[in-house]
């Protein structure tokens, strides 16, 4: 009986979430134009979550381009790519990253809901914690070179090159690395420019 009860709780919670979901009251086109119509704010016990499931392109399929344009895959099989940055020489940096583990957020019903949402969005995987370099040397639109540019990072996201300084935004700090034009890997430890602190605030009603 205990096992049955445990099995029923997640299903009941899922039905509860679906039942409490909000519905759009305005047509989609009302949000466009010079004078968009915005719905009035509402307060609900459970927030509305519309998560698009992660779904890759079927084999041989691609986006439909406009006339006189063509589309092909520049690179594939990346590990949860989140951000792109193009270097001056045309090399493309890809931050392969996910959120860092937060064990305190995975407990109880809140943790169960979080795992459910993250999994549906394709984010329920460990972070690769690296930046990959892609190079299209012959200009055919396909990266024939692929190397690990930086690794051992902490959920990296944004990147910016200023002169020969490459700045990388980890989840907990801004890092600076020395970059030489055309190099395909940075092995130095880098320098911590500043720490990033995330504060949590709770608001009532």
N, C-alpha and C positions, 0 to 999 in steps of 0.2 A: 504494500500500500504506500509506503514511503517513496519507493521508486516511481510509482505512478504519479504521485503528487508532484514530485520534482519535475517529471516530464511535462506535466500539464501547466506548470507555472510559466515557462517561457512562451508557450503557445497562447495562453490567456493574456499575457502582457502584450504580445504582438497584436492580438485582436483589439486590445484596449487602445494601443497606439493608433491603429488604423481607424478605429471608431472616432478618436479625438482629432483626427487630421482635419485641417481647415480646407475649404474649397474656394477656388477663385470666384469672385462675384462680378468681375468685369471681363469683357472679352480681351483676348491677347492684344489686338490692335489698338486698344485704348491706351496702352503704355507708350505708344510711339507718337512722333510728331512734335510740333513746337509747344503744344499745351497738353502734355500727357495727363491722364486721369489716374490718380493714385488712390488705392483703397484706404479706408480709415483703419488706424491701428486697432488690433484686437488683443485681448489678454486671454491666454489659455493655460490650463494646468500643464499640458504637454505641448511643446513646440512642434510645428509642422516641419517634417523632414521629407524632402523629395530628393532622394539620392539616385543619381544616374548610375546604373550598374556598369562596372568596367567590362568592356567588350572589345576585343581586338578586331582588326579587319580580317575577313575570310581570305583564304589563300587565293591569290590572283585578283582580288578586288582592290579598288583604290577610290579616292574622292573623285567626283565629277568636276573637271576644270571648266573654266570659261572657254569660249571659242578661241582657237589658235594657241591654246596652252596645253601642256601635258603634265602629268603627275607621276612620279615614281618614288619609291622608298629610298631615302638617303642613307638610313641605317635601320637595323632591326635588332630585336632581342636584347634591348637595354633593360636594366633592372630598376624599374620604377623611376623613369626619368621625370624630373620636375622642372628644370630650368635650363635654358639654352643661352649661350653667350658666344658671339662671333668675334674672334681675334682679328687684328688688322690684316694678317696674311690670309684670312679666309678660313682658318681652322675653327671648328665648332667645338666648344666645351659643353658637356652635358653633366649636370648635377644629378647623379643617381642616388636618390635619397628618400627617406621616409621619416616619419616622426620618431623621436627617440623613445625608448621604453619608459613608461611611467607606471610602475607597479601600483602606486596608490590610487590611480584612476581606473584600475581594472577590477576593483572589488565590487561585489554586490550587484544589484540590478543595474546601477549606472554603468558598471563595467561591462555587463552583458550587452546592454544597448550599444555602448561604444564599439565593442567588438563586432556586433552585427552590422552597424553602419559602416565601419571601416572595411569590413570584408566585402560588403556590397559595392563599395567604391573602389575596390582593388588596392586598398591601402593597408590591409591586414598582413603585411609582410615585414621582415626585419629590414632595417636600412642598410644599403650597400656602403654608405659613408664614403663615397669617392666621386671624383670628377673624371670623366672620360673624354679624351680628345679624338675627334673625327676629322680626317683630312681627305679632301677630294683633290688629289694632285693633278689629274688629267682633265678636270672640268666637265665630266660626263654626268654630274648630278648624283653620283654614288660614292660614298666614302670607302675608299679601298684601304685606308689605314685607320686602325683603331687601337689606341693605347690607353693605359691607365695613367692619367696626367697627375692626379693627386689622390692619395688614399690616406686612411687613418683619420678621416675627418669626423665631425660629430653632427650628423644630419645637415649637411651643407645645402644652401639654397642659392642666394644671389651671388653674383660675381661682377667685378668691375676692374678694368685695367687702367691704371693711371701711370703713364710713363712706363717704367719697368717694374712697377709694383702691382701685383695682382691681389686684389682684396676678395676674400671669401667670407660670406656670412654663415658661420656655423650657428647652430641653435643656441649656443651659450656664449659665443664670442665672435668678434670680427678679427679675422686673421689676415696677415700680409705676407706674401711670398714674392721673392725676386724672380722675375720672368725675363728670359732672354728670347729675342725674336726667333721664331721658328722651332724652339725646343719642343719636344714631345713628352717630356716628363719632368716634374719638379720633385726632387728627392729631399730637399732641405726641410727642416721642421717648421719653418715659418715663425712669425712673430705675432704675439697676441696684442692687438691694438687696443681693444677695450672689451670688457665683459658685457654680456647682455643679460639683464635680469627681467624675468617675467613675474609680475605681481598679479595675484588673483583678487578680484573685488567682487563682493556680493551685494546686490541691490535688492531692496524690498519693494514689492508691488509697484 
